[in-house]
Amino acid sequence: MEATPQWISSKEAARYLGVNLRTLYRLIDEGAIPAYRFGRVIRLMARDLEGFIEQSRIVPSSAPAEASGRPRLHAAS
């Protein structure tokens, strides 16, 4: 049996991701983050936020930034 999901309010989710509520709602509208409406309240699952964070991870590439169209990542010295 699956464990009970951990529900997070939209305000808590926005704070956790470090974005404002408008950005969170845009991500929900775009389908990037699943959300659930219970009456007038919007809730998110903690595991969905973790999945979004993992999918948003930038992976360094061996190709030059100009050729790949991605930003070049520099290691901290």
C-alpha atoms as a printed R data frame, in Angstrom:
   type eleno elety resid chain resno       x      y       z
1  ATOM     1    CA   MET     A     1   0.000  0.000   0.000
2  ATOM     2    CA   GLU     A     2   1.271  3.450  -0.942
3  ATOM     3    CA   ALA     A     3   2.017  5.965   1.807
4  ATOM     4    CA   THR     A     4  -0.326  8.927   2.263
5  ATOM     5    CA   PRO     A     5   0.822 11.808   0.025
6  ATOM     6    CA   GLN     A     6   2.237 14.912   1.652
7  ATOM     7    CA   TRP     A     7   0.148 17.895   0.510
8  ATOM     8    CA   ILE     A     8   1.679 21.370   0.299
9  ATOM     9    CA   SER     A     9  -0.139 24.677  -0.103
10 ATOM    10    CA   SER     A    10   0.654 26.840  -3.113
11 ATOM    11    CA   LYS     A    11   2.220 29.457  -0.823
12 ATOM    12    CA   GLU     A    12   4.495 26.837   0.777
13 ATOM    13    CA   ALA     A    13   5.381 25.397  -2.641
14 ATOM    14    CA   ALA     A    14   6.325 28.817  -4.011
15 ATOM    15    CA   ARG     A    15   8.521 29.490  -0.979
16 ATOM    16    CA   TYR     A    16  10.136 26.036  -1.293
17 ATOM    17    CA   LEU     A    17  10.965 26.620  -4.979
18 ATOM    18    CA   GLY     A    18  12.108 30.197  -4.369
19 ATOM    19    CA   VAL     A    19   9.578 31.710  -6.794
20 ATOM    20    CA   ASN     A    20   6.602 34.012  -6.336
21 ATOM    21    CA   LEU     A    21   3.014 32.757  -6.469
22 ATOM    22    CA   ARG     A    22   2.467 34.141  -9.971
23 ATOM    23    CA   THR     A    23   5.398 32.077 -11.281
24 ATOM    24    CA   LEU     A    24   4.134 28.965  -9.506
25 ATOM    25    CA   TYR     A    25   0.653 29.393 -11.018
26 ATOM    26    CA   ARG     A    26   2.225 29.871 -14.468
27 ATOM    27    CA   LEU     A    27   4.188 26.629 -14.052
28 ATOM    28    CA   ILE     A    28   0.955 24.883 -13.018
29 ATOM    29    CA   ASP     A    29  -0.944 26.346 -16.016
30 ATOM    30    CA   GLU     A    30   1.848 25.219 -18.382
31 ATOM    31    CA   GLY     A    31   1.646 21.695 -16.971
32 ATOM    32    CA   ALA     A    32   5.201 21.758 -15.617
33 ATOM    33    CA   ILE     A    33   3.983 21.055 -12.069
34 ATOM    34    CA   PRO     A    34   0.857 18.998 -11.314
35 ATOM    35    CA   ALA     A    35  -1.595 20.611  -8.896
36 ATOM    36    CA   TYR     A    36  -4.947 19.641  -7.417
37 ATOM    37    CA   ARG     A    37  -7.951 21.810  -6.578
38 ATOM    38    CA   PHE     A    38 -10.018 20.886  -3.530
39 ATOM    39    CA   GLY     A    39 -12.894 23.344  -3.547
40 ATOM    40    CA   ARG     A    40 -11.232 26.757  -3.598
41 ATOM    41    CA   VAL     A    41  -7.866 25.484  -2.348
42 ATOM    42    CA   ILE     A    42  -4.970 24.455  -4.606
43 ATOM    43    CA   ARG     A    43  -2.584 21.833  -3.241
44 ATOM    44    CA   LEU     A    44   0.558 20.210  -4.604
45 ATOM    45    CA   MET     A    45   2.210 16.917  -3.731
46 ATOM    46    CA   ALA     A    46   5.700 17.106  -2.246
47 ATOM    47    CA   ARG     A    47   6.893 14.302  -4.562
48 ATOM    48    CA   ASP     A    48   5.701 16.285  -7.617
49 ATOM    49    CA   LEU     A    49   7.778 19.279  -6.508
50 ATOM    50    CA   GLU     A    50  10.820 17.052  -6.041
51 ATOM    51    CA   GLY     A    51  10.263 15.616  -9.535
52 ATOM    52    CA   PHE     A    52  10.014 19.123 -11.010
53 ATOM    53    CA   ILE     A    53  13.249 20.142  -9.304
54 ATOM    54    CA   GLU     A    54  15.054 17.074 -10.635
55 ATOM    55    CA   GLN     A    55  13.748 17.676 -14.183
56 ATOM    56    CA   SER     A    56  14.892 21.306 -13.996
57 ATOM    57    CA   ARG     A    57  18.472 20.365 -13.206
58 ATOM    58    CA   ILE     A    58  21.041 21.763 -15.622
59 ATOM    59    CA   VAL     A    59  23.463 19.116 -16.809
60 ATOM    60    CA   PRO     A    60  26.846 20.421 -17.991
61 ATOM    61    CA   SER     A    61  27.698 19.598 -21.576
62 ATOM    62    CA   SER     A    62  31.043 18.961 -23.206
63 ATOM    63    CA   ALA     A    63  29.890 20.975 -26.256
64 ATOM    64    CA   PRO     A    64  30.750 24.691 -26.342
65 ATOM    65    CA   ALA     A    65  27.933 26.928 -25.108
66 ATOM    66    CA   GLU     A    66  27.655 28.726 -28.445
67 ATOM    67    CA   ALA     A    67  27.064 25.484 -30.355
68 ATOM    68    CA   SER     A    68  24.620 23.938 -27.894
69 ATOM    69    CA   GLY     A    69  22.554 27.075 -27.246
70 ATOM    70    CA   ARG     A    70  22.859 26.462 -23.495
71 ATOM    71    CA   PRO     A    71  24.638 28.643 -20.972
72 ATOM    72    CA   ARG     A    72  28.185 27.694 -20.140
73 ATOM    73    CA   LEU     A    73  28.590 26.549 -16.566
74 ATOM    74    CA   HIS     A    74  31.712 27.531 -14.652
75 ATOM    75    CA   ALA     A    75  33.015 25.696 -11.616
76 ATOM    76    CA   ALA     A    76  33.547 27.805  -8.530
77 ATOM    77    CA   SER     A    77  37.222 28.475  -7.816
